[in-house]
Amino acid sequence: YSPPGGTSQTSQSGRVVTLVAVIDRGEEEGGRVYVCDAGGTSWTAATNGSSQTKYLNSGVVIRSTVVNQVLYLFDGSNIRTYTASTNTVGDFVASNGNVPSGSSGTIFPELCCTWRGRLILSGLSTDPQNLFISKQGTPTDFNYSPSSTTPTQAVAGNVSVLGYIGDVVTGVAPFNDDVLTIFGDSTIWQIKGDPMQGGQAQRFSDGVGAAYGVSWCKDPFGTMYFFSNRCGIYAMAPGKQPIRMSQPIDPLLADINTGTNVIRLAWIDREQSLRVFVTPASAAAAATHYTWEMRTGSWWQDEYPNAMNPTCVATFDGNRASDRVTLIGSFDGYVRAIDMDATKDDGTNIASEVWIGPIQSDSMDDWMLYDLRSDLGEDSGDVSYTVHSGHTAEAALSSDGTTAKTWTAGSNRVSPTRRSGAAVYLKLTSVSRWNVERIRGRVSGLGKLRQRTTF
Protein backbone atom coordinates (compact mmCIF):
# COMPACT_ATOMS: atom_id res chain seq x y z
CA TYR A 1 0.00 0.00 0.00
CA SER A 2 1.06 3.60 -0.40
CA PRO A 3 2.76 5.10 2.65
CA PRO A 4 0.00 6.95 4.55
CA GLY A 5 2.45 9.71 5.52
CA GLY A 6 3.54 10.18 1.92
CA THR A 7 7.17 9.12 2.46
CA SER A 8 8.50 5.95 0.85
CA GLN A 9 11.74 4.13 1.64
CA THR A 10 13.47 1.71 -0.71
CA SER A 11 13.07 -1.85 0.52
CA GLN A 12 13.78 -5.18 -1.18
CA SER A 13 10.64 -6.59 0.40
CA GLY A 14 8.55 -3.51 -0.35
CA ARG A 15 7.56 -3.15 3.29
CA VAL A 16 6.16 0.12 4.63
CA VAL A 17 6.86 1.05 8.26
CA THR A 18 4.37 3.48 9.79
CA LEU A 19 4.46 5.19 13.19
CA VAL A 20 1.02 5.82 14.68
CA ALA A 21 0.48 8.29 17.53
CA VAL A 22 -2.58 9.45 19.45
CA ILE A 23 -2.36 13.07 20.52
CA ASP A 24 -3.43 14.07 24.03
CA ARG A 25 -3.76 17.84 23.87
CA GLY A 26 -6.90 19.97 24.15
CA GLU A 27 -10.56 19.18 23.67
CA GLU A 28 -10.52 19.60 19.89
CA GLU A 29 -7.24 17.82 19.10
CA GLY A 30 -7.22 15.34 21.99
CA GLY A 31 -7.67 11.74 20.89
CA ARG A 32 -6.87 12.33 17.21
CA VAL A 33 -4.66 9.86 15.38
CA TYR A 34 -1.61 10.94 13.37
CA VAL A 35 0.90 8.95 11.34
CA CYS A 36 4.47 9.35 10.14
CA ASP A 37 6.45 7.05 7.88
CA ALA A 38 10.06 5.98 8.35
CA GLY A 39 12.20 8.84 7.05
CA GLY A 40 9.30 11.31 7.28
CA THR A 41 9.63 14.75 8.82
CA SER A 42 5.98 15.62 9.50
CA TRP A 43 2.73 14.13 10.76
CA THR A 44 -0.31 13.26 8.66
CA ALA A 45 -3.78 13.11 10.22
CA ALA A 46 -5.69 9.87 9.83
CA THR A 47 -9.23 10.04 8.44
CA ASN A 48 -11.91 9.57 11.08
CA GLY A 49 -14.20 6.85 9.78
CA SER A 50 -15.60 5.99 13.22
CA SER A 51 -19.14 6.71 14.37
CA GLN A 52 -17.94 9.30 16.91
CA THR A 53 -16.63 12.82 16.46
CA LYS A 54 -13.59 12.05 18.56
CA TYR A 55 -11.30 9.26 17.47
CA LEU A 56 -10.42 8.32 21.06
CA ASN A 57 -10.62 9.85 24.52
CA SER A 58 -7.92 12.24 25.70
CA GLY A 59 -6.44 12.33 29.18
CA VAL A 60 -6.30 8.52 29.45
CA VAL A 61 -3.68 5.85 28.80
CA ILE A 62 -4.21 4.26 25.38
CA ARG A 63 -2.87 0.80 24.57
CA SER A 64 -2.63 -0.93 21.20
CA THR A 65 -1.69 -4.10 19.37
CA VAL A 66 -1.43 -5.16 15.72
CA VAL A 67 -3.16 -8.14 14.11
CA ASN A 68 -3.13 -8.78 10.36
CA GLN A 69 -1.76 -5.27 9.59
CA VAL A 70 -4.60 -3.58 11.47
CA LEU A 71 -3.83 -1.60 14.63
CA TYR A 72 -6.34 -1.98 17.48
CA LEU A 73 -6.54 0.93 19.95
CA PHE A 74 -8.10 0.72 23.44
CA ASP A 75 -8.88 3.58 25.83
CA GLY A 76 -11.30 1.76 28.18
CA SER A 77 -14.37 3.45 26.74
CA ASN A 78 -13.74 2.80 23.04
CA ILE A 79 -12.07 0.32 20.74
CA ARG A 80 -10.89 1.73 17.43
CA THR A 81 -9.08 0.24 14.46
CA TYR A 82 -6.46 1.94 12.33
CA THR A 83 -5.90 0.62 8.81
CA ALA A 84 -2.70 1.96 7.25
CA SER A 85 -3.62 0.99 3.69
CA THR A 86 -6.50 3.49 3.80
CA ASN A 87 -5.13 5.73 6.61
CA THR A 88 -8.49 5.43 8.33
CA VAL A 89 -9.64 5.08 11.94
CA GLY A 90 -12.80 3.02 12.32
CA ASP A 91 -15.07 1.38 14.88
CA PHE A 92 -14.24 -2.08 16.13
CA VAL A 93 -17.22 -4.15 14.99
CA ALA A 94 -17.52 -7.86 15.71
CA SER A 95 -17.85 -9.96 12.56
CA ASN A 96 -19.23 -12.81 14.68
CA GLY A 97 -20.38 -12.83 18.29
CA ASN A 98 -20.13 -9.70 20.45
CA VAL A 99 -17.30 -7.34 21.28
CA PRO A 100 -16.31 -7.90 24.96
CA SER A 101 -17.80 -5.09 27.01
CA GLY A 102 -19.61 -4.22 30.20
CA SER A 103 -22.25 -1.75 31.42
CA SER A 104 -24.35 -1.72 28.25
CA GLY A 105 -21.39 -1.35 25.92
CA THR A 106 -19.86 1.75 27.52
CA ILE A 107 -16.88 -0.02 29.12
CA PHE A 108 -14.36 -2.03 27.14
CA PRO A 109 -11.16 -3.96 27.91
CA GLU A 110 -8.01 -1.92 28.48
CA LEU A 111 -5.36 -4.65 28.19
CA CYS A 112 -4.42 -6.23 24.88
CA CYS A 113 -1.77 -8.19 23.01
CA THR A 114 -1.45 -10.45 19.98
CA TRP A 115 -0.67 -14.15 20.39
CA ARG A 116 -0.84 -17.04 17.90
CA GLY A 117 -2.80 -14.86 15.46
CA ARG A 118 -5.41 -14.13 18.14
CA LEU A 119 -6.42 -10.84 19.74
CA ILE A 120 -6.07 -11.26 23.53
CA LEU A 121 -8.17 -8.88 25.65
CA SER A 122 -8.56 -8.35 29.40
CA GLY A 123 -8.75 -5.49 31.89
CA LEU A 124 -12.53 -5.14 31.74
CA SER A 125 -13.32 -3.32 34.99
CA THR A 126 -16.65 -5.14 35.42
CA ASP A 127 -15.04 -8.55 34.76
CA PRO A 128 -11.40 -8.17 35.87
CA GLN A 129 -10.50 -11.88 36.08
CA ASN A 130 -11.65 -12.82 32.61
CA LEU A 131 -9.80 -13.32 29.33
CA PHE A 132 -11.37 -12.74 25.91
CA ILE A 133 -9.57 -14.45 23.02
CA SER A 134 -10.60 -13.93 19.41
CA LYS A 135 -10.73 -16.56 16.71
CA GLN A 136 -7.33 -17.40 15.31
CA GLY A 137 -6.67 -15.28 12.22
CA THR A 138 -9.93 -13.33 12.67
CA PRO A 139 -9.52 -10.74 15.46
CA THR A 140 -13.12 -9.51 15.04
CA ASP A 141 -14.67 -12.96 15.70
CA PHE A 142 -15.77 -13.43 19.32
CA ASN A 143 -18.29 -16.22 18.83
CA TYR A 144 -17.53 -18.58 21.72
CA SER A 145 -20.22 -21.13 20.76
CA PRO A 146 -20.16 -21.76 17.01
CA SER A 147 -22.36 -24.46 15.53
CA SER A 148 -19.36 -26.77 15.37
CA THR A 149 -16.33 -26.66 17.66
CA THR A 150 -13.07 -25.87 15.86
CA PRO A 151 -9.45 -25.56 17.04
CA THR A 152 -9.36 -21.92 15.93
CA GLN A 153 -12.61 -20.62 17.45
CA ALA A 154 -12.86 -17.75 19.94
CA VAL A 155 -12.52 -18.46 23.67
CA ALA A 156 -13.55 -16.66 26.85
CA GLY A 157 -12.49 -17.78 30.30
CA ASN A 158 -15.97 -17.77 31.84
CA VAL A 159 -17.55 -19.92 29.10
CA SER A 160 -14.80 -22.50 28.56
CA VAL A 161 -12.58 -24.97 30.35
CA LEU A 162 -10.02 -22.16 30.49
CA GLY A 163 -11.91 -20.65 33.45
CA TYR A 164 -11.35 -17.39 35.27
CA ILE A 165 -7.84 -16.31 36.16
CA GLY A 166 -7.43 -16.67 39.92
CA ASP A 167 -6.43 -13.03 40.33
CA VAL A 168 -7.24 -9.60 38.94
CA VAL A 169 -5.50 -9.44 35.55
CA THR A 170 -3.02 -6.55 35.32
CA GLY A 171 -1.31 -7.40 32.03
CA VAL A 172 -1.15 -9.85 29.13
CA ALA A 173 2.05 -10.61 27.25
CA PRO A 174 3.06 -13.09 24.51
CA PHE A 175 6.09 -14.85 26.00
CA ASN A 176 6.60 -16.88 22.84
CA ASP A 177 4.42 -18.65 20.28
CA ASP A 178 3.65 -21.46 22.72
CA VAL A 179 3.24 -19.50 25.97
CA LEU A 180 0.94 -16.60 26.86
CA THR A 181 1.86 -14.82 30.11
CA ILE A 182 -0.95 -13.36 32.21
CA PHE A 183 0.12 -11.01 34.97
CA GLY A 184 -2.09 -10.74 38.02
CA ASP A 185 -2.10 -8.35 40.94
CA SER A 186 0.01 -10.76 43.01
CA THR A 187 0.45 -13.81 40.76
CA ILE A 188 1.70 -14.80 37.31
CA TRP A 189 -0.19 -17.26 35.12
CA GLN A 190 0.69 -18.94 31.85
CA ILE A 191 -1.29 -20.62 29.10
CA LYS A 192 0.87 -23.23 27.38
CA GLY A 193 -0.50 -24.22 24.03
CA ASP A 194 -3.59 -22.97 22.25
CA PRO A 195 -6.64 -22.90 24.57
CA MET A 196 -8.73 -24.83 22.03
CA GLN A 197 -6.10 -27.54 21.78
CA GLY A 198 -5.57 -28.39 25.42
CA GLY A 199 -3.94 -25.18 26.63
CA GLN A 200 -4.75 -24.44 30.27
CA ALA A 201 -4.20 -21.40 32.48
CA GLN A 202 -1.75 -22.46 35.19
CA ARG A 203 -0.36 -20.46 38.08
CA PHE A 204 3.31 -19.98 37.31
CA SER A 205 4.42 -17.81 40.23
CA ASP A 206 2.84 -16.82 43.53
CA GLY A 207 3.44 -13.71 45.61
CA VAL A 208 4.64 -11.49 42.80
CA GLY A 209 2.55 -9.88 40.06
CA ALA A 210 3.00 -6.92 37.74
CA ALA A 211 2.02 -3.25 37.71
CA TYR A 212 -1.06 -2.51 35.61
CA GLY A 213 -0.67 -2.00 31.88
CA VAL A 214 2.30 -2.72 29.63
CA SER A 215 4.89 -2.83 32.42
CA TRP A 216 6.97 -5.44 30.60
CA CYS A 217 9.25 -5.94 27.61
CA LYS A 218 11.44 -8.64 26.06
CA ASP A 219 15.02 -8.73 24.88
CA PRO A 220 16.23 -10.53 21.72
CA PHE A 221 17.39 -13.49 23.81
CA GLY A 222 13.91 -14.51 24.95
CA THR A 223 14.03 -13.02 28.46
CA MET A 224 11.01 -11.04 29.66
CA TYR A 225 11.43 -8.15 32.12
CA PHE A 226 8.60 -6.72 34.20
CA PHE A 227 7.89 -4.18 36.94
CA SER A 228 6.19 -5.96 39.81
CA ASN A 229 3.23 -5.04 41.97
CA ARG A 230 5.67 -4.57 44.85
CA CYS A 231 7.92 -2.22 42.90
CA GLY A 232 10.67 -4.67 42.07
CA ILE A 233 12.06 -5.33 38.60
CA TYR A 234 12.28 -8.98 37.53
CA ALA A 235 13.79 -11.00 34.70
CA MET A 236 11.98 -14.15 33.55
CA ALA A 237 13.69 -16.60 31.21
CA PRO A 238 11.69 -19.28 29.35
CA GLY A 239 10.69 -22.10 31.69
CA LYS A 240 12.24 -20.45 34.76
CA GLN A 241 10.87 -18.59 37.76
CA PRO A 242 11.23 -14.79 37.77
CA ILE A 243 14.46 -13.49 39.29
CA ARG A 244 14.56 -10.14 41.08
CA MET A 245 17.26 -7.95 39.52
CA SER A 246 16.57 -4.59 41.17
CA GLN A 247 18.14 -5.20 44.61
CA PRO A 248 20.71 -2.40 44.18
CA ILE A 249 17.96 0.18 43.60
CA ASP A 250 15.07 -1.31 45.60
CA PRO A 251 15.14 1.55 48.16
CA LEU A 252 14.67 4.01 45.28
CA LEU A 253 11.70 2.06 43.86
CA ALA A 254 9.92 1.40 47.15
CA ASP A 255 7.91 4.65 47.23
CA ILE A 256 6.67 4.53 43.60
CA ASN A 257 2.88 4.74 43.33
CA THR A 258 1.92 2.19 40.66
CA GLY A 259 -1.59 3.65 40.46
CA THR A 260 -0.68 7.24 39.63
CA ASN A 261 2.29 6.56 37.35
CA VAL A 262 2.53 5.15 33.84
CA ILE A 263 5.23 2.47 33.95
CA ARG A 264 6.75 1.32 30.67
CA LEU A 265 9.78 -0.84 29.93
CA ALA A 266 11.85 -0.92 26.76
CA TRP A 267 14.85 -2.94 25.63
CA ILE A 268 17.41 -0.95 23.61
CA ASP A 269 19.51 -3.38 21.63
CA ARG A 270 22.30 -1.02 20.65
CA GLU A 271 22.87 -0.11 24.30
CA GLN A 272 22.25 -3.68 25.49
CA SER A 273 20.17 -2.05 28.17
CA LEU A 274 16.76 -2.12 29.83
CA ARG A 275 14.99 1.22 30.25
CA VAL A 276 12.37 1.59 32.99
CA PHE A 277 10.22 4.72 32.62
CA VAL A 278 8.11 5.87 35.58
CA THR A 279 6.03 8.93 34.64
CA PRO A 280 3.18 10.66 36.56
CA ALA A 281 0.01 10.03 34.54
CA SER A 282 -2.03 13.15 35.31
CA ALA A 283 0.31 15.99 34.35
CA ALA A 284 3.92 16.87 33.62
CA ALA A 285 5.89 16.51 36.85
CA ALA A 286 9.33 15.53 38.11
CA ALA A 287 10.20 11.85 37.69
CA THR A 288 13.18 9.52 37.93
CA HIS A 289 13.73 6.73 35.41
CA TYR A 290 16.13 3.81 35.56
CA THR A 291 18.47 2.03 33.16
CA TRP A 292 20.06 -1.40 33.61
CA GLU A 293 23.18 -2.02 31.52
CA MET A 294 23.48 -5.74 30.79
CA ARG A 295 27.22 -5.86 30.07
CA THR A 296 28.17 -4.45 33.49
CA GLY A 297 25.04 -5.38 35.47
CA SER A 298 24.86 -1.77 36.69
CA TRP A 299 21.85 0.47 37.36
CA TRP A 300 21.70 4.16 36.44
CA GLN A 301 19.20 6.93 37.15
CA ASP A 302 17.89 9.29 34.45
CA GLU A 303 15.99 12.55 34.81
CA TYR A 304 14.34 14.57 32.03
CA PRO A 305 12.68 17.99 32.02
CA ASN A 306 9.15 17.52 33.37
CA ALA A 307 7.38 18.01 30.04
CA MET A 308 9.69 15.48 28.36
CA ASN A 309 8.96 12.58 30.70
CA PRO A 310 7.77 9.61 28.59
CA THR A 311 4.07 8.79 28.55
CA CYS A 312 4.63 6.06 25.94
CA VAL A 313 7.54 4.24 24.35
CA ALA A 314 7.96 2.24 21.14
CA THR A 315 10.80 0.64 19.20
CA PHE A 316 10.76 1.88 15.62
CA ASP A 317 12.18 -0.36 12.92
CA GLY A 318 12.82 1.39 9.64
CA ASN A 319 15.36 0.38 7.01
CA ARG A 320 18.01 3.00 7.78
CA ALA A 321 20.15 3.03 10.90
CA SER A 322 18.69 6.41 11.88
CA ASP A 323 15.18 4.88 11.81
CA ARG A 324 16.02 1.90 14.04
CA VAL A 325 15.52 3.79 17.29
CA THR A 326 13.54 3.81 20.50
CA LEU A 327 10.89 6.53 20.47
CA ILE A 328 9.24 8.22 23.44
CA GLY A 329 6.14 10.40 23.46
CA SER A 330 5.89 13.14 26.07
CA PHE A 331 3.50 15.63 27.66
CA ASP A 332 4.70 18.48 25.45
CA GLY A 333 3.38 16.71 22.34
CA TYR A 334 6.74 15.79 20.84
CA VAL A 335 8.00 12.36 19.84
CA ARG A 336 11.73 11.99 20.47
CA ALA A 337 14.32 9.35 19.68
CA ILE A 338 16.89 8.06 22.16
CA ASP A 339 20.19 8.80 20.43
CA MET A 340 23.44 7.42 21.88
CA ASP A 341 25.47 9.86 19.78
CA ALA A 342 23.66 13.01 20.91
CA THR A 343 25.74 15.57 22.84
CA LYS A 344 22.79 17.81 23.70
CA ASP A 345 19.15 17.26 24.59
CA ASP A 346 16.96 19.64 22.56
CA GLY A 347 19.80 22.17 22.68
CA THR A 348 20.50 21.69 26.40
CA ASN A 349 23.75 20.18 27.66
CA ILE A 350 23.22 16.71 29.13
CA ALA A 351 24.40 16.74 32.75
CA SER A 352 25.81 13.54 34.24
CA GLU A 353 26.95 12.54 37.71
CA VAL A 354 28.79 9.41 38.88
CA TRP A 355 29.79 8.42 42.42
CA ILE A 356 32.63 5.91 42.86
CA GLY A 357 32.78 4.25 46.26
CA PRO A 358 32.73 3.74 49.10
CA ILE A 359 36.47 3.10 48.92
CA GLN A 360 37.64 1.47 52.17
CA SER A 361 40.65 -0.47 53.46
CA ASP A 362 40.35 -4.21 54.09
CA SER A 363 40.46 -3.60 57.85
CA MET A 364 38.20 -0.52 57.61
CA ASP A 365 40.90 1.62 59.28
CA ASP A 366 41.40 5.32 58.63
CA TRP A 367 43.57 6.09 55.64
CA MET A 368 44.83 9.12 53.74
CA LEU A 369 44.28 9.87 50.06
CA TYR A 370 47.20 12.13 49.13
CA ASP A 371 46.58 12.78 45.45
CA LEU A 372 44.81 11.62 42.28
CA ARG A 373 45.76 11.26 38.66
CA SER A 374 43.46 10.37 35.76
CA ASP A 375 43.58 9.39 32.12
CA LEU A 376 40.51 10.45 30.13
CA GLY A 377 39.77 9.43 26.56
CA GLU A 378 41.35 11.57 23.86
CA ASP A 379 37.86 12.66 22.74
CA SER A 380 36.48 13.13 26.26
CA GLY A 381 34.88 16.31 27.48
CA ASP A 382 35.93 17.97 30.72
CA VAL A 383 35.12 16.20 34.00
CA SER A 384 34.91 17.91 37.38
CA TYR A 385 35.55 15.94 40.54
CA THR A 386 35.27 16.28 44.32
CA VAL A 387 36.40 13.94 47.09
CA HIS A 388 34.12 13.09 50.04
CA SER A 389 35.33 11.31 53.19
CA GLY A 390 34.06 10.28 56.60
CA HIS A 391 34.34 7.75 59.43
CA THR A 392 31.53 5.72 57.83
CA ALA A 393 30.28 5.27 54.28
CA GLU A 394 27.09 7.19 55.08
CA ALA A 395 29.05 10.06 56.61
CA ALA A 396 31.31 10.20 53.57
CA LEU A 397 28.38 10.24 51.17
CA SER A 398 26.75 13.19 52.96
CA SER A 399 29.95 15.13 53.65
CA ASP A 400 31.00 18.37 52.01
CA GLY A 401 33.44 17.56 49.26
CA THR A 402 36.76 19.14 48.46
CA THR A 403 36.86 22.13 46.15
CA ALA A 404 35.91 20.97 42.67
CA LYS A 405 38.77 20.43 40.22
CA THR A 406 38.64 19.62 36.52
CA TRP A 407 40.25 16.94 34.37
CA THR A 408 40.56 17.37 30.62
CA ALA A 409 41.00 14.94 27.71
CA GLY A 410 44.08 12.72 27.77
CA SER A 411 46.51 12.21 30.65
CA ASN A 412 46.16 14.67 33.54
CA ARG A 413 48.76 15.79 36.04
CA VAL A 414 48.78 14.67 39.67
CA SER A 415 46.28 16.66 41.75
CA PRO A 416 46.94 17.03 45.52
CA THR A 417 43.94 15.92 47.59
CA ARG A 418 44.90 15.10 51.22
CA ARG A 419 41.58 13.74 52.42
CA SER A 420 41.37 11.14 55.21
CA GLY A 421 38.69 8.87 56.63
CA ALA A 422 37.56 5.28 56.89
CA ALA A 423 35.49 5.67 53.70
CA VAL A 424 35.98 7.86 50.64
CA TYR A 425 33.78 8.65 47.64
CA LEU A 426 34.90 10.21 44.37
CA LYS A 427 32.18 12.27 42.66
CA LEU A 428 32.48 12.94 38.92
CA THR A 429 30.29 15.47 37.10
CA SER A 430 30.16 16.84 33.58
CA VAL A 431 27.93 18.60 31.07
CA SER A 432 29.81 17.06 28.13
CA ARG A 433 30.17 13.61 26.65
CA TRP A 434 33.09 12.01 28.50
CA ASN A 435 34.91 8.77 29.24
CA VAL A 436 37.48 7.69 31.78
CA GLU A 437 40.19 5.12 31.09
CA ARG A 438 41.68 4.97 34.58
CA ILE A 439 42.04 6.87 37.85
CA ARG A 440 44.97 6.33 40.22
CA GLY A 441 45.49 7.52 43.78
CA ARG A 442 48.36 7.53 46.30
CA VAL A 443 47.24 6.38 49.76
CA SER A 444 48.62 5.27 53.13
CA GLY A 445 47.10 3.90 56.33
CA LEU A 446 46.70 6.04 59.46
CA GLY A 447 46.35 3.28 62.03
CA LYS A 448 43.40 1.51 63.59
CA LEU A 449 40.17 3.30 64.36
CA ARG A 450 39.92 4.60 67.89
CA GLN A 451 37.70 2.54 70.15
CA ARG A 452 34.46 4.21 71.21
CA THR A 453 33.54 4.12 74.90
CA THR A 454 30.08 4.82 76.26
CA PHE A 455 29.88 6.45 79.67
ABEGO torsion letter per residue (X at the ends): XBBAAGBBBBBAAGBBBBBBBBBBBEAAABGBBBBBBBGBABBBBBBBABABABABBBGBBBBBBBBGGBBBBBAGABBBBBBAAAGBBBBBBBABEBBBBBGGGABBBABBBBBGGBBBBBGBAABAABBBBBBBGBAABABABBABBBAABBBBAAABAAEBBABBBABBBBABAABBBBBBAABBBBBBEBAAAGBBBBBABBGBBBBBEBABBBBAAGBBBBBBAAGBBBBBBBGBBBBBAAAAAAAAAAABBAAABBBBBBBBAAAGBBBBBBBBAABBBBBBBBBBBAAAGBBBBBBBBAAABBABBBBBBBABAAABBBBBBBAAGBBBBBBAABABBGGBBBBBBBBBOBBBBAAGBBBBBABBBBBBBAABBBBBBBBBBBABAAAAAABBBBBBBBBBBEBBBBBBAGBBEABBBBBBBBABBBBBABBBBBBBBAEBBBBBBBX
